[in-house]
Amino acid sequence: MVYKEHTMKINFIKLTEPTTEYMEALNRWENDPALIPLIRVCQNEEDLKERAQNTLESLKQRLEHDHTWSIHLDGRLIGEMGYQVDPGHLYKKEPGTVWIGITIGEEIGRGKGIGFLALQHLEEQIESQGFKRIELGVFEFNTNAIKLYQKLGYREIARIKDFTYWNGKMWQDIRMEKHV
């Protein structure tokens, strides 16, 4: 899928096989001190300092149960998004629910409406597969993401206290849902 928004060319490419470019980008994002608090559950300061290392093999295994798209801006890989069907960490255990996630890993892709377009595309893919309910979790300090989800029609269904550590304290995970 290609979107032209003003002068930006935005592509979403379904991943079937991980590439070295994708693996290197994911490792960069998952180890970026500015992104770690937004994308990883941490229990303490040490968890924030821990580094992750994906391999092509671990990403192949991930793609066996995750439906994933890479996000490109003007030909450059800037993020990823995807969903899982009925994962164990759902708040509401309704069969046929998908859990979504998105990371705009490159700063050049943030604040331009790309996340909005990406999530709209992801919702279209989910709906085309016959799924009716989407659930997600967002840390309470991630106010930009919360506003984005609300703008797209997601509503809060629960808060899980003391879920993740950041900036010297524990924070809640806000669970949100949308019916498509």
PyMOL commands that set and color helices and strands:
alter all, ss='L'
color gray80, all
select helices_A, chain A and resi 20-30+36-39+45-49+56-63+107-109+114-128+143-151
alter helices_A, ss='H'
color red, helices_A
select strands_A, chain A and resi 2-5+8-14+67-73+76-85+97-104+133-139+155-166+169-179
alter strands_A, ss='S'
color yellow, strands_A
deselect
rebuild
show_as cartoon
